[in-house]
Amino acid sequence: MTKRTGWMIVSAVLIAVLAGGLGVMMIKAKRFGKKQYYTQITQPGLFNGQELWGYTYEQPAFDEHGKERRLTFLAPKNLRLQAYLRIYVADEDFVTAWEEVDSGAIPAPARKPLQLPDAPSANQ
């Protein structure tokens, strides 16, 4: 292997690592400092005709105090029915990200309107 080839390989690896790190930072930026709401997918999304984010959901969601809010967000596919989501909202009306979570990750005040039993305590 020539010295030039070695530098090209090192450069390619460095670019890939930096690009991956940038992607992680962008994902975290969509979540950092945003208000979190919780919901359950109970109906399929409405197909909106878009190629990349083709399904629209309009759902009631609940914050960590159990306060309800109606949120609209997009998904690239129909989401799993009965799945629980944590939804990240900026500026009180813009959904920046969402992720599926286990029901145990939902705070107690938001569990009641989602008709979830109380989470087991850490002492059990």
N, CA, C and O of each residue as an XYZ file, in Angstrom:
496
protein
N       0.864     -1.171      0.000
C       0.000      0.000      0.000
C       0.909      1.233      0.000
O       1.876      1.317      0.757
N       0.574      2.168     -0.857
C       1.373      3.386     -0.938
C       0.961      4.355      0.159
O      -0.097      4.228      0.773
N       1.828      5.316      0.378
C       1.548      6.323      1.405
C       0.279      7.107      1.053
O      -0.517      7.443      1.930
N       0.106      7.390     -0.226
C      -1.072      8.142     -0.671
C      -2.360      7.352     -0.401
O      -3.348      7.922      0.063
N      -2.352      6.069     -0.683
C      -3.517      5.224     -0.447
C      -3.844      5.174      1.037
O      -5.012      5.221      1.423
N      -2.814      5.078      1.866
C      -3.020      5.069      3.320
C      -3.696      6.345      3.794
O      -4.619      6.292      4.606
N      -3.247      7.488      3.299
C      -3.857      8.764      3.677
C      -5.301      8.866      3.189
O      -6.156      9.431      3.871
N      -5.560      8.323      2.020
C      -6.936      8.348      1.499
C      -7.865      7.515      2.386
O      -9.002      7.911      2.647
N      -7.378      6.366      2.845
C      -8.187      5.511      3.710
C      -8.421      6.208      5.055
O      -9.543      6.223      5.559
N      -7.379      6.775      5.625
C      -7.511      7.483      6.895
C      -8.477      8.655      6.748
O      -9.303      8.890      7.631
N      -8.382      9.385      5.655
C      -9.279     10.523      5.417
C     -10.724     10.063      5.288
O     -11.629     10.690      5.839
N     -10.942      8.971      4.562
C     -12.305      8.455      4.380
C     -12.904      8.017      5.714
O     -14.074      8.284      5.985
N     -12.115      7.351      6.540
C     -12.593      6.912      7.852
C     -12.910      8.125      8.721
O     -13.939      8.149      9.395
N     -12.041      9.126      8.713
C     -12.259     10.339      9.501
C     -13.535     11.054      9.061
O     -14.306     11.511      9.904
N     -13.763     11.155      7.768
C     -14.985     11.799      7.257
C     -16.219     11.010      7.698
O     -17.221     11.602      8.101
N     -16.153      9.685      7.624
C     -17.294      8.862      8.033
C     -17.592      9.044      9.519
O     -18.756      9.139      9.908
N     -16.552      9.093     10.352
C     -16.745      9.280     11.789
C     -17.348     10.650     12.071
O     -18.273     10.765     12.875
N     -16.837     11.678     11.424
C     -17.375     13.020     11.630
C     -18.821     13.128     11.164
O     -19.645     13.751     11.834
N     -19.133     12.526     10.021
C     -20.512     12.567      9.512
C     -21.452     11.834     10.464
O     -22.562     12.303     10.712
N     -21.026     10.692     11.001
C     -21.852      9.954     11.960
C     -22.091     10.761     13.219
O     -23.205     10.784     13.742
N     -21.050     11.425     13.712
C     -21.187     12.271     14.898
C     -22.121     13.432     14.654
O     -22.895     13.802     15.537
N     -22.061     14.011     13.472
C     -22.960     15.116     13.126
C     -24.405     14.638     13.102
O     -25.306     15.346     13.551
N     -24.625     13.437     12.577
C     -25.978     12.878     12.554
C     -26.536     12.682     13.954
O     -27.701     12.990     14.209
N     -25.716     12.172     14.859
C     -26.141     11.980     16.251
C     -26.461     13.324     16.889
O     -27.457     13.453     17.601
N     -25.618     14.327     16.638
C     -25.862     15.657     17.202
C     -27.173     16.241     16.690
O     -27.896     16.890     17.446
N     -27.491     16.020     15.415
C     -28.736     16.544     14.857
C     -29.940     15.862     15.502
O     -30.943     16.516     15.789
N     -29.848     14.559     15.730
C     -30.941     13.833     16.373
C     -31.153     14.350     17.789
O     -32.289     14.576     18.206
N     -30.066     14.539     18.526
C     -30.180     15.042     19.901
C     -30.714     16.463     19.928
O     -31.457     16.814     20.845
N     -30.364     17.289     18.958
C     -30.845     18.674     18.915
C     -32.354     18.729     18.726
O     -33.005     19.657     19.206
N     -32.916     17.745     18.031
C     -34.369     17.710     17.836
C     -35.108     17.397     19.125
O     -36.307     17.656     19.234
N     -34.395     16.837     20.109
C     -35.016     16.427     21.364
C     -34.633     17.315     22.541
O     -35.435     17.493     23.458
N     -33.441     17.868     22.535
C     -32.916     18.621     23.676
C     -33.742     19.873     23.958
O     -33.963     20.695     23.069
N     -34.195     20.007     25.201
C     -34.919     21.197     25.626
C     -36.351     21.291     25.130
O     -36.999     22.320     25.321
N     -36.852     20.253     24.505
C     -38.220     20.275     23.987
C     -39.177     19.730     25.036
O     -38.799     18.910     25.872
N     -40.410     20.192     24.982
C     -41.452     19.688     25.873
C     -41.832     18.287     25.402
O     -41.926     18.030     24.202
N     -42.048     17.392     26.353
C     -42.359     16.009     26.020
C     -43.815     15.690     26.323
O     -44.356     16.072     27.361
N     -44.426     14.986     25.397
C     -45.798     14.514     25.533
C     -45.812     13.014     25.264
O     -44.895     12.475     24.644
N     -46.861     12.349     25.736
C     -46.980     10.906     25.586
C     -48.340     10.572     24.994
O     -49.348     11.193     25.332
N     -48.357      9.582     24.104
C     -49.608      9.164     23.475
C     -49.532      7.685     23.150
O     -48.477      7.061     23.261
N     -50.661      7.139     22.749
C     -50.726      5.759     22.295
C     -51.348      5.749     20.911
O     -52.356      6.416     20.676
N     -50.759      5.001     20.002
C     -51.295      4.880     18.648
C     -52.463      3.900     18.688
O     -52.279      2.709     18.940
N     -53.658      4.410     18.437
C     -54.855      3.568     18.499
C     -55.518      3.377     17.131
O     -56.396      2.530     16.970
N     -55.083      4.183     16.141
C     -55.635      4.061     14.792
C     -54.519      4.259     13.777
O     -53.536      4.943     14.062
N     -54.662      3.670     12.603
C     -53.640      3.881     11.573
C     -53.558      5.354     11.182
O     -54.522      6.108     11.322
N     -52.389      5.742     10.691
C     -52.222      7.107     10.213
C     -53.000      7.338      8.933
O     -53.368      6.394      8.233
N     -53.244      8.594      8.640
C     -53.951      8.976      7.425
C     -52.921      9.205      6.326
O     -52.044     10.055      6.479
N     -53.007      8.467      5.224
C     -52.042      8.630      4.130
C     -52.218     10.016      3.523
O     -53.318     10.394      3.122
N     -51.120     10.770      3.459
C     -51.202     12.156      2.986
C     -50.611     12.369      1.600
O     -50.596     13.498      1.109
N     -50.121     11.306      0.957
C     -49.620     11.417     -0.405
C     -48.149     11.782     -0.519
O     -47.594     11.742     -1.617
N     -47.504     12.136      0.587
C     -46.081     12.462      0.531
C     -45.266     11.181      0.411
O     -45.650     10.132      0.929
N     -44.136     11.285     -0.279
C     -43.315     10.102     -0.492
C     -42.524      9.712      0.760
O     -42.468      8.532      1.105
N     -41.916     10.682      1.442
C     -41.053     10.363      2.580
C     -41.793     10.288      3.907
O     -41.573      9.349      4.673
N     -42.646     11.230      4.196
C     -43.384     11.280      5.469
C     -44.871     11.166      5.151
O     -45.637     12.111      5.341
N     -45.262     10.002      4.668
C     -46.565      9.822      4.057
C     -47.754      9.592      4.961
O     -48.871      9.442      4.467
N     -47.553      9.557      6.288
C     -48.674      9.291      7.184
C     -48.790     10.397      8.231
O     -47.815     10.770      8.883
N     -50.001     10.903      8.368
C     -50.271     11.973      9.329
C     -51.054     11.401     10.499
O     -51.991     10.622     10.325
N     -50.650     11.803     11.681
C     -51.337     11.415     12.908
C     -51.782     12.677     13.617
O     -51.012     13.628     13.747
N     -53.023     12.688     14.075
C     -53.524     13.758     14.939
C     -54.068     13.056     16.171
O     -55.051     12.319     16.094
N     -53.421     13.291     17.312
C     -53.693     12.504     18.501
C     -53.763     13.366     19.748
O     -53.134     14.423     19.811
N     -54.520     12.926     20.735
C     -54.389     13.548     22.051
C     -53.086     13.037     22.670
O     -52.745     11.861     22.546
N     -52.380     13.923     23.322
C     -51.137     13.553     24.000
C     -51.120     14.256     25.352
O     -51.819     15.250     25.553
N     -50.319     13.736     26.275
C     -50.342     14.226     27.649
C     -48.924     14.525     28.115
O     -47.995     13.754     27.870
N     -48.775     15.673     28.799
C     -47.452     16.038     29.306
C     -47.193     15.355     30.643
O     -48.004     14.548     31.097
N     -46.062     15.675     31.277
C     -45.680     15.019     32.531
C     -46.605     15.355     33.691
O     -46.513     14.736     34.751
N     -47.506     16.336     33.503
C     -48.495     16.688     34.527
C     -49.878     16.126     34.203
O     -50.827     16.332     34.960
N     -49.992     15.420     33.082
C     -51.266     14.847     32.668
C     -52.134     15.802     31.868
O     -53.280     15.481     31.556
N     -51.598     16.982     31.528
C     -52.359     17.965     30.754
C     -52.437     17.526     29.292
O     -51.428     17.203     28.664
N     -53.677     17.524     28.765
C     -53.900     17.051     27.400
C     -53.624     18.143     26.370
O     -53.830     19.332     26.610
N     -53.156     17.689     25.232
C     -52.906     18.571     24.093
C     -53.079     17.753     22.833
O     -52.648     16.601     22.784
N     -53.696     18.319     21.818
C     -53.842     17.628     20.541
C     -52.640     17.948     19.678
O     -52.343     19.117     19.434
N     -51.941     16.914     19.211
C     -50.737     17.106     18.410
C     -50.895     16.453     17.046
O     -51.531     15.408     16.910
N     -50.310     17.080     16.051
C     -50.266     16.531     14.698
C     -48.808     16.299     14.342
O     -47.968     17.181     14.521
N     -48.510     15.104     13.835
C     -47.137     14.796     13.426
C     -47.154     13.824     12.266
O     -48.176     13.201     11.976
N     -46.015     13.697     11.603
C     -45.878     12.851     10.430
C     -45.006     11.642     10.741
O     -44.169     11.680     11.643
N     -45.212     10.575      9.989
C     -44.394      9.371     10.113
C     -44.127      8.823      8.709
O     -44.936      9.021      7.802
N     -43.006      8.141      8.526
C     -42.698      7.601      7.206
C     -43.485      6.341      6.865
O     -43.493      5.901      5.715
N     -44.150      5.757      7.872
C     -44.928      4.531      7.675
C     -46.054      4.521      8.694
O     -46.082      5.339      9.614
N     -46.979      3.592      8.524
C     -48.010      3.410      9.537
C     -47.331      2.883     10.792
O     -46.598      1.895     10.734
N     -47.566      3.528     11.911
C     -46.943      3.122     13.162
C     -47.675      1.935     13.768
O     -48.846      1.691     13.479
N     -46.972      1.218     14.598
C     -47.524      0.017     15.228
C     -48.702      0.391     16.121
O     -48.584      1.249     16.996
N     -49.837     -0.261     15.890
C     -51.013     -0.014     16.729
C     -50.717     -0.416     18.168
O     -50.038     -1.412     18.416
N     -51.226      0.357     19.107
C     -51.058      0.200     20.551
C     -49.666      0.629     21.046
O     -49.385      0.516     22.239
N     -48.802      1.114     20.166
C     -47.472      1.576     20.582
C     -47.601      2.873     21.377
O     -48.471      3.696     21.095
N     -46.735      3.051     22.367
C     -46.667      4.293     23.131
C     -45.541      5.140     22.555
O     -44.466      4.632     22.233
N     -45.800      6.438     22.429
C     -44.803      7.351     21.885
C     -44.494      8.460     22.861
O     -45.361      8.909     23.611
N     -43.240      8.900     22.844
C     -42.822     10.153     23.476
C     -42.651     11.123     22.312
O     -41.898     10.861     21.375
N     -43.356     12.239     22.386
C     -43.342     13.230     21.312
C     -42.652     14.492     21.826
O     -42.968     14.983     22.910
N     -41.719     15.006     21.049
C     -40.972     16.209     21.417
C     -41.555     17.392     20.662
O     -41.706     17.349     19.441
N     -41.883     18.455     21.401
C     -42.567     19.599     20.812
C     -41.787     20.878     21.118
O     -41.411     21.131     22.262
N     -41.552     21.671     20.086
C     -40.897     22.973     20.238
C     -41.923     24.067     19.991
O     -42.865     23.884     19.220
N     -41.740     25.172     20.629
C     -42.585     26.354     20.408
C     -44.069     26.060     20.544
O     -44.897     26.702     19.898
N     -44.406     25.084     21.389
C     -45.792     24.758     21.738
C     -46.666     24.247     20.594
O     -47.836     23.938     20.818
N     -46.130     24.149     19.374
C     -46.996     23.609     18.318
C     -46.242     22.863     17.227
O     -46.865     22.387     16.278
N     -44.936     22.746     17.332
C     -44.158     22.108     16.281
C     -43.511     20.832     16.802
O     -42.634     20.884     17.664
N     -43.943     19.685     16.281
C     -43.373     18.403     16.676
C     -42.038     18.249     15.971
O     -41.975     18.235     14.742
N     -40.963     18.133     16.757
C     -39.626     18.007     16.178
C     -39.184     16.555     16.061
O     -38.360     16.231     15.206
N     -39.718     15.674     16.906
C     -39.320     14.263     16.883
C     -40.308     13.450     17.706
O     -41.076     13.986     18.504
N     -40.265     12.155     17.489
C     -41.041     11.225     18.305
C     -40.278      9.921     18.348
O     -39.462      9.636     17.472
N     -40.550      9.126     19.379
C     -39.924      7.821     19.494
C     -40.858      6.884     20.245
O     -41.598      7.309     21.132
N     -40.819      5.613     19.886
C     -41.614      4.628     20.612
C     -40.942      4.355     21.944
O     -39.720      4.220     22.015
N     -41.747      4.273     23.007
C     -41.220      3.994     24.341
C     -42.017      2.870     24.984
O     -43.144      2.577     24.583
N     -41.422      2.257     25.970
C     -42.103      1.268     26.788
C     -43.095      2.006     27.694
O     -42.840      3.147     28.079
N     -44.186      1.392     28.028
C     -45.183      2.055     28.877
C     -44.610      2.455     30.232
O     -45.104      3.398     30.849
N     -43.590      1.764     30.703
C     -42.970      2.103     31.976
C     -42.250      3.441     31.962
O     -41.958      3.989     33.025
N     -41.956      3.978     30.785
C     -41.260      5.267     30.674
C     -42.214      6.450     30.780
O     -41.771      7.599     30.806
N     -43.502      6.189     30.842
C     -44.498      7.259     30.876
C     -44.698      7.721     32.313
O     -44.959      6.900     33.192
N     -44.578      9.038     32.569
C     -44.749      9.550     33.938
C     -46.149      9.268     34.488
O     -47.123      9.195     33.738
N     -46.228      9.113     35.797
C     -47.491      8.748     36.470
C     -48.667      9.638     36.070
O     -49.723      9.094     35.747
N     -48.556     10.975     36.070
C     -49.725     11.787     35.725
C     -50.227     11.563     34.285
O     -51.414     11.742     34.014
N     -49.340     11.176     33.372
C     -49.758     10.922     31.994
C     -50.296      9.505     31.817
O     -50.959      9.214     30.822
N     -50.018      8.636     32.762
C     -50.475      7.247     32.678
C     -51.992      7.138     32.824
O     -52.635      6.342     32.139
N     -52.561      7.951     33.729
C     -53.989      7.860     34.014
C     -54.845      8.132     32.773
O     -55.710      7.312     32.463
N     -54.649      9.250     32.042
C     -55.491      9.470     30.864
C     -55.226      8.469     29.735
O     -56.072      8.280     28.861
N     -54.050      7.827     29.753
C     -53.763      6.783     28.763
C     -54.280      5.421     29.221
O     -54.082      4.407     28.552
N     -54.953      5.421     30.384
C     -55.554      4.223     30.969
C     -54.531      3.126     31.222
O     -54.774      1.945     30.973
N     -53.360      3.562     31.734
C     -52.314      2.619     32.123
C     -52.343      2.439     33.631
O     -52.614      3.395     34.358
N     -52.072      1.243     34.113
C     -51.989      1.076     35.570
C     -50.762      1.805     36.090
O     -49.852      2.126     35.326
N     -50.740      2.067     37.396
C     -49.583      2.707     37.996
C     -48.345      1.862     37.732
O     -48.407      0.633     37.727
N     -47.227      2.531     37.514
C     -45.968      1.831     37.308
C     -45.523      1.189     38.620
O     -45.744      1.754     39.691
N     -44.905      0.027     38.546
C     -44.429     -0.582     39.790
C     -43.350      0.291     40.418
O     -42.551      0.905     39.711
N     -43.328      0.346     41.744
C     -42.331      1.171     42.418
C     -40.970      0.497     42.334
O     -40.880     -0.705     42.082
N     -39.919      1.269     42.545
C     -38.548      0.754     42.470
C     -38.255     -0.204     43.611
O     -37.295     -0.971     43.532
N     -39.056     -0.182     44.669
C     -38.825     -1.062     45.823
C     -39.297     -2.486     45.587
O     -38.924     -3.385     46.341
N     -40.097     -2.715     44.575
C     -40.655     -4.038     44.352
C     -39.691     -4.939     43.620
O     -40.011     -6.097     43.352
